[in-house]
Amino acid sequence: MHILVLCVFVYIIRSSHLPCVTMPLLRDRKKDDINAVYELKEKLGEGSFSEVRMAQHRCTQKVVAVKCIRKRALKGKESMLENEIAVLRRINHENIVSLEETFETPTKLYLVMKLLSGGELLDRILERGSYTEKDASRVIYQVLQAVKYLHQLGVVHRDLKPENLLFETPLEDSKIVISDFGLSKMEEQGALSTACGTPAYVAPELLQQKTYGKEVDLWAIGVIAFILLCGYPPFYDDNDTQLYKLIIKAEYEFDSPYWDDISDSGKDFIVHLLQKDPAKRFNCDQALQHPWISGGAALDKNIHGSVSTQIQKNFAKSHWKVSSNFSSIWRLCYYLPPVVCCSTPDRLPCHTITACTFKRATAVIAVTQAFRSVQ
């Protein structure tokens, strides 16, 4: 399922449902009926124990994303939910998802988050007509800044991947935002030991069941940078066991012709991140100082054709079409003039999208698709 909005989890205070959690994490929760504050709108996504819906604030008309969690479905997932809320409460960074407010009813919990309308990272690359190393470098720079901030707080994300990198808006200069802190961890003692993460992005030391630290995030950033420059991952196998063996060996190639147009600086940057030995791997400061990130070494040559072809081949899922439609709808929202209706004021702050405008844009996209289907 395509990630349309920020993937966040909630923490429940009722001990009868979650006996392992403690009181403080939802101390700022609101017991008011969320429907008195927000008008819940279209469903944007659905998971095993929750759904994400668009919502509009009844007073300000601000459109947000609300994750609605069914309490009965949370059994066994308490620690993950508690952990994510603990992390979200601590962070405040422009490139990291933030929790705005929470609501609780006897049967549900609601997380109110900013709606990220720009779509996933790989989706945006596919939609572009031009894409260069500089574009990739700018993305990685923002990710490094965010991860550096997390590491300074003693937080290891542990599940960095393209699906967790979302654009804030459909605008060309939109920020990248890191989401999904379900597997993040406070690095209290300087080392962690719990195995977790998404197979293709997991560092060798984690697979070898060794203690590990912040370095696992830098490995994942190296994998992401590799993908952004060629469109396929450095380590791949349909069998997870074989994939793990490849990762543990940390052997990969810059294959021709996919890497022929990539700068030596870009390749060198990846080499310093995909180091088997964590002690030899770049930290965030070192990565940010690399010429490919800060020295202008990233090339401005258009590599969109080759990269997008490989992305479609290696990451193609049914969600591509859905995400593309969603992103197109939000782009259109920025150009549709405001309409006066029962829930829409005459004037709105810059870049504020109302539910009314969203519906109009959705209708336009639907008509366009219908027209194309009969051609």
Secondary structure, 3 states (H helix, E strand, C coil): CCCCCCCCCCCCCCCCCCCCCCCHHHCCCECCCHHHHEEEEEEEEECCCEEEEEEEECCCCCEEEEEEEEHHHHCCCHHHHHHHHHHHHHCCCCCECCEEEEEECCCEEEEEEECCCCCEHHHHHHHCCCCCHHHHHHHHHHHHHHHHHHHHCCEECCCCCHHHEEECCCCCCCCEEECCCCCCEECCCCCECCCCCCHHHCCHHHHCCCCECCHHHHHHHHHHHHHHHHCCCCCCCCCHHHHHHHHHHCCCCCCCCCCCCCCHHHHHHHHHHCCCCHHHCCCHHHHHHCHHHHCCCCCCCCCHHHHHHHHHHHHCCCHHHHHHHHHHHHHHHCCCCCCCECCECCCCCCCCCCHHHHHHHHHHHHHHHHHHHCC
